[in-house]
Amino acid sequence: MTGSTNEKMVQLGCVGLNIHEDPPMALSVLEQVREKGCIENIEKSCVVKDGKKLHVNISITLMPDKESFW
């Protein structure tokens, strides 16, 4: 769907795929996940290989053994 390898997707992460205008929104969402442990049904736009935009709906859950996203 993104045109990238799994390794590249892991390297970029959720914030790394954001369109230029969305990082503040993404960081806000990640703060909510840190506070609540999860968030569901967030709509966002990503930039994928060749600069194409991809509109996605995501849910994020913080793994119990993790304290940070990065």
N, CA, C and O atoms as a GROMACS GRO file, in nm:
protein
  280
    1MET      N    1   0.081  -0.119   0.000
    1MET     CA    2   0.000   0.000   0.000
    1MET      C    3   0.087   0.127   0.000
    1MET      O    4   0.053   0.226  -0.065
    2THR      N    5   0.199   0.124   0.074
    2THR     CA    6   0.284   0.243   0.082
    2THR      C    7   0.397   0.243  -0.020
    2THR      O    8   0.455   0.348  -0.048
    3GLY      N    9   0.429   0.127  -0.075
    3GLY     CA   10   0.541   0.117  -0.167
    3GLY      C   11   0.675   0.104  -0.096
    3GLY      O   12   0.778   0.104  -0.163
    4SER      N   13   0.675   0.094   0.038
    4SER     CA   14   0.798   0.083   0.116
    4SER      C   15   0.810  -0.057   0.175
    4SER      O   16   0.712  -0.130   0.187
    5THR      N   17   0.932  -0.092   0.211
    5THR     CA   18   0.955  -0.221   0.276
    5THR      C   19   0.909  -0.215   0.422
    5THR      O   20   0.890  -0.106   0.477
    6ASN      N   21   0.892  -0.330   0.483
    6ASN     CA   22   0.858  -0.336   0.626
    6ASN      C   23   0.963  -0.265   0.710
    6ASN      O   24   0.930  -0.194   0.804
    7GLU      N   25   1.090  -0.284   0.676
    7GLU     CA   26   1.198  -0.221   0.750
    7GLU      C   27   1.188  -0.069   0.744
    7GLU      O   28   1.207   0.000   0.844
    8LYS      N   29   1.158  -0.018   0.626
    8LYS     CA   30   1.144   0.127   0.609
    8LYS      C   31   1.024   0.180   0.688
    8LYS      O   32   1.031   0.287   0.747
    9MET      N   33   0.915   0.103   0.690
    9MET     CA   34   0.796   0.144   0.764
    9MET      C   35   0.826   0.152   0.914
    9MET      O   36   0.782   0.245   0.981
   10VAL      N   37   0.899   0.054   0.966
   10VAL     CA   38   0.936   0.055   1.107
   10VAL      C   39   1.026   0.175   1.136
   10VAL      O   40   1.012   0.240   1.240
   11GLN      N   41   1.117   0.203   1.046
   11GLN     CA   42   1.210   0.314   1.062
   11GLN      C   43   1.135   0.448   1.064
   11GLN      O   44   1.164   0.534   1.147
   12LEU      N   45   1.040   0.466   0.974
   12LEU     CA   46   0.967   0.593   0.966
   12LEU      C   47   0.869   0.611   1.081
   12LEU      O   48   0.858   0.721   1.136
   13GLY      N   49   0.799   0.506   1.117
   13GLY     CA   50   0.700   0.516   1.223
   13GLY      C   51   0.580   0.600   1.182
   13GLY      O   52   0.574   0.651   1.070
   14CYS      N   53   0.488   0.614   1.273
   14CYS     CA   54   0.362   0.684   1.248
   14CYS      C   55   0.385   0.831   1.214
   14CYS      O   56   0.328   0.882   1.118
   15VAL      N   57   0.467   0.899   1.292
   15VAL     CA   58   0.490   1.042   1.271
   15VAL      C   59   0.568   1.066   1.143
   15VAL      O   60   0.544   1.165   1.074
   16GLY      N   61   0.661   0.978   1.110
   16GLY     CA   62   0.744   0.995   0.990
   16GLY      C   63   0.667   0.989   0.860
   16GLY      O   64   0.716   1.037   0.758
   17LEU      N   65   0.549   0.932   0.861
   17LEU     CA   66   0.467   0.923   0.740
   17LEU      C   67   0.368   1.038   0.726
   17LEU      O   68   0.297   1.046   0.625
   18ASN      N   69   0.361   1.125   0.823
   18ASN     CA   70   0.263   1.234   0.818
   18ASN      C   71   0.287   1.328   0.703
   18ASN      O   72   0.400   1.351   0.661
   19ILE      N   73   0.177   1.384   0.652
   19ILE     CA   74   0.194   1.492   0.556
   19ILE      C   75   0.252   1.610   0.632
   19ILE      O   76   0.242   1.617   0.754
   20HIS      N   77   0.312   1.701   0.561
   20HIS     CA   78   0.386   1.812   0.622
   20HIS      C   79   0.300   1.891   0.722
   20HIS      O   80   0.354   1.939   0.821
   21GLU      N   81   0.172   1.904   0.699
   21GLU     CA   82   0.086   1.985   0.783
   21GLU      C   83   0.041   1.913   0.910
   21GLU      O   84  -0.011   1.979   1.001
   22ASP      N   85   0.057   1.782   0.921
   22ASP     CA   86  -0.003   1.705   1.030
   22ASP      C   87   0.083   1.672   1.152
   22ASP      O   88   0.026   1.623   1.249
   23PRO      N   89   0.213   1.694   1.156
   23PRO     CA   90   0.288   1.652   1.276
   23PRO      C   91   0.232   1.702   1.409
   23PRO      O   92   0.233   1.624   1.505
   24PRO      N   93   0.184   1.826   1.421
   24PRO     CA   94   0.127   1.864   1.551
   24PRO      C   95   0.008   1.776   1.591
   24PRO      O   96  -0.005   1.740   1.708
   25MET      N   97  -0.077   1.741   1.496
   25MET     CA   98  -0.190   1.654   1.525
   25MET      C   99  -0.141   1.515   1.567
   25MET      O  100  -0.194   1.457   1.662
   26ALA      N  101  -0.043   1.463   1.499
   26ALA     CA  102   0.010   1.330   1.531
   26ALA      C  103   0.072   1.329   1.670
   26ALA      O  104   0.052   1.234   1.746
   27LEU      N  105   0.146   1.432   1.704
   27LEU     CA  106   0.207   1.437   1.836
   27LEU      C  107   0.100   1.448   1.945
   27LEU      O  108   0.117   1.391   2.053
   28SER      N  109  -0.008   1.519   1.918
   28SER     CA  110  -0.120   1.526   2.011
   28SER      C  111  -0.184   1.389   2.031
   28SER      O  112  -0.214   1.350   2.144
   29VAL      N  113  -0.202   1.316   1.922
   29VAL     CA  114  -0.259   1.181   1.930
   29VAL      C  115  -0.168   1.091   2.013
   29VAL      O  116  -0.217   1.015   2.097
   30LEU      N  117  -0.038   1.097   1.991
   30LEU     CA  118   0.056   1.013   2.065
   30LEU      C  119   0.056   1.048   2.214
   30LEU      O  120   0.072   0.960   2.298
   31GLU      N  121   0.039   1.176   2.247
   31GLU     CA  122   0.028   1.215   2.387
   31GLU      C  123  -0.096   1.153   2.451
   31GLU      O  124  -0.091   1.107   2.565
   32GLN      N  125  -0.207   1.153   2.377
   32GLN     CA  126  -0.330   1.090   2.427
   32GLN      C  127  -0.309   0.941   2.450
   32GLN      O  128  -0.357   0.886   2.549
   33VAL      N  129  -0.237   0.876   2.360
   33VAL     CA  130  -0.209   0.733   2.376
   33VAL      C  131  -0.123   0.711   2.500
   33VAL      O  132  -0.145   0.617   2.576
   34ARG      N  133  -0.026   0.796   2.519
   34ARG     CA  134   0.061   0.784   2.636
   34ARG      C  135  -0.021   0.798   2.765
   34ARG      O  136   0.003   0.726   2.862
   35GLU      N  137  -0.117   0.889   2.766
   35GLU     CA  138  -0.200   0.912   2.885
   35GLU      C  139  -0.303   0.801   2.906
   35GLU      O  140  -0.321   0.754   3.018
   36LYS      N  141  -0.371   0.760   2.799
   36LYS     CA  142  -0.483   0.666   2.809
   36LYS      C  143  -0.447   0.522   2.778
   36LYS      O  144  -0.520   0.430   2.815
   37GLY      N  145  -0.335   0.501   2.709
   37GLY     CA  146  -0.294   0.366   2.672
   37GLY      C  147  -0.336   0.324   2.532
   37GLY      O  148  -0.279   0.231   2.475
   38CYS      N  149  -0.437   0.392   2.475
   38CYS     CA  150  -0.480   0.360   2.339
   38CYS      C  151  -0.568   0.472   2.285
   38CYS      O  152  -0.615   0.558   2.359
   39ILE      N  153  -0.588   0.468   2.157
   39ILE     CA  154  -0.680   0.560   2.089
   39ILE      C  155  -0.731   0.486   1.966
   39ILE      O  156  -0.656   0.410   1.903
   40GLU      N  157  -0.856   0.508   1.930
   40GLU     CA  158  -0.916   0.435   1.819
   40GLU      C  159  -0.969   0.529   1.711
   40GLU      O  160  -1.010   0.642   1.739
   41ASN      N  161  -0.966   0.479   1.588
   41ASN     CA  162  -1.030   0.542   1.473
   41ASN      C  163  -0.986   0.687   1.449
   41ASN      O  164  -1.069   0.778   1.447
   42ILE      N  165  -0.857   0.705   1.432
   42ILE     CA  166  -0.802   0.837   1.398
   42ILE      C  167  -0.783   0.841   1.247
   42ILE      O  168  -0.720   0.753   1.189
   43GLU      N  169  -0.836   0.943   1.183
   43GLU     CA  170  -0.817   0.962   1.040
   43GLU      C  171  -0.695   1.050   1.019
   43GLU      O  172  -0.681   1.154   1.083
   44LYS      N  173  -0.609   1.008   0.928
   44LYS     CA  174  -0.491   1.088   0.898
   44LYS      C  175  -0.449   1.068   0.754
   44LYS      O  176  -0.492   0.972   0.688
   45SER      N  177  -0.366   1.157   0.706
   45SER     CA  178  -0.310   1.146   0.572
   45SER      C  179  -0.161   1.121   0.584
   45SER      O  180  -0.094   1.181   0.669
   46CYS      N  181  -0.110   1.034   0.502
   46CYS     CA  182   0.032   0.999   0.502
   46CYS      C  183   0.090   1.029   0.365
   46CYS      O  184   0.020   1.028   0.264
   47VAL      N  185   0.220   1.056   0.364
   47VAL     CA  186   0.292   1.065   0.238
   47VAL      C  187   0.366   0.934   0.221
   47VAL      O  188   0.442   0.893   0.309
   48VAL      N  189   0.343   0.868   0.109
   48VAL     CA  190   0.406   0.739   0.083
   48VAL      C  191   0.504   0.754  -0.033
   48VAL      O  192   0.526   0.864  -0.084
   49LYS      N  193   0.561   0.643  -0.075
   49LYS     CA  194   0.660   0.644  -0.182
   49LYS      C  195   0.610   0.724  -0.302
   49LYS      O  196   0.492   0.721  -0.334
   50ASP      N  197   0.699   0.793  -0.366
   50ASP     CA  198   0.670   0.878  -0.483
   50ASP      C  199   0.587   1.001  -0.446
   50ASP      O  200   0.531   1.065  -0.535
   51GLY      N  201   0.578   1.036  -0.317
   51GLY     CA  202   0.510   1.156  -0.274
   51GLY      C  203   0.359   1.151  -0.280
   51GLY      O  204   0.293   1.253  -0.265
   52LYS      N  205   0.303   1.034  -0.301
   52LYS     CA  206   0.157   1.021  -0.306
   52LYS      C  207   0.098   1.030  -0.167
   52LYS      O  208   0.162   0.991  -0.069
   53LYS      N  209  -0.025   1.083  -0.158
   53LYS     CA  210  -0.097   1.089  -0.031
   53LYS      C  211  -0.184   0.965  -0.015
   53LYS      O  212  -0.245   0.918  -0.110
   54LEU      N  213  -0.186   0.914   0.106
   54LEU     CA  214  -0.268   0.799   0.140
   54LEU      C  215  -0.350   0.837   0.263
   54LEU      O  216  -0.293   0.877   0.365
   55HIS      N  217  -0.481   0.824   0.254
   55HIS     CA  218  -0.569   0.855   0.366
   55HIS      C  219  -0.599   0.724   0.439
   55HIS      O  220  -0.644   0.627   0.379
   56VAL      N  221  -0.573   0.724   0.571
   56VAL     CA  222  -0.588   0.602   0.650
   56VAL      C  223  -0.668   0.629   0.777
   56VAL      O  224  -0.682   0.743   0.822
   57ASN      N  225  -0.720   0.522   0.833
   57ASN     CA  226  -0.786   0.524   0.962
   57ASN      C  227  -0.706   0.429   1.051
   57ASN      O  228  -0.692   0.311   1.018
   58ILE      N  229  -0.654   0.479   1.163
   58ILE     CA  230  -0.568   0.397   1.248
   58ILE      C  231  -0.617   0.394   1.392
   58ILE      O  232  -0.689   0.483   1.437
   59SER      N  233  -0.578   0.291   1.462
   59SER     CA  234  -0.594   0.280   1.606
   59SER      C  235  -0.455   0.249   1.661
   59SER      O  236  -0.378   0.177   1.599
   60ILE      N  237  -0.424   0.304   1.780
   60ILE     CA  238  -0.292   0.286   1.838
   60ILE      C  239  -0.308   0.236   1.981
   60ILE      O  240  -0.389   0.289   2.057
   61THR      N  241  -0.231   0.134   2.016
   61THR     CA  242  -0.229   0.082   2.152
   61THR      C  243  -0.084   0.079   2.200
   61THR      O  244   0.003   0.025   2.133
   62LEU      N  245  -0.060   0.136   2.316
   62LEU     CA  246   0.073   0.133   2.375
   62LEU      C  247   0.097  -0.005   2.434
   62LEU      O  248   0.017  -0.053   2.515
   63MET      N  249   0.204  -0.068   2.395
   63MET     CA  250   0.236  -0.201   2.445
   63MET      C  251   0.268  -0.191   2.595
   63MET      O  252   0.333  -0.096   2.637
   64PRO      N  253   0.223  -0.287   2.674
   64PRO     CA  254   0.239  -0.278   2.819
   64PRO      C  255   0.384  -0.269   2.867
   64PRO      O  256   0.408  -0.213   2.974
   65ASP      N  257   0.478  -0.321   2.792
   65ASP     CA  258   0.618  -0.317   2.835
   65ASP      C  259   0.694  -0.197   2.779
   65ASP      O  260   0.816  -0.190   2.792
   66LYS      N  261   0.624  -0.103   2.717
   66LYS     CA  262   0.689   0.012   2.656
   66LYS      C  263   0.650   0.139   2.731
   66LYS      O  264   0.535   0.154   2.772
   67GLU      N  265   0.746   0.229   2.748
   67GLU     CA  266   0.717   0.356   2.812
   67GLU      C  267   0.723   0.472   2.714
   67GLU      O  268   0.687   0.584   2.749
   68SER      N  269   0.769   0.446   2.594
   68SER     CA  270   0.790   0.553   2.499
   68SER      C  271   0.765   0.503   2.358
   68SER      O  272   0.771   0.383   2.331
   69PHE      N  273   0.736   0.598   2.268
   69PHE     CA  274   0.717   0.565   2.126
   69PHE      C  275   0.848   0.575   2.051
   69PHE      O  276   0.861   0.514   1.945
   70TRP      N  277   0.943   0.648   2.102
   70TRP     CA  278   1.068   0.668   2.032
   70TRP      C  279   1.183   0.655   2.122
   70TRP      O  280   1.298   0.669   2.079
   0.00000   0.00000   0.00000
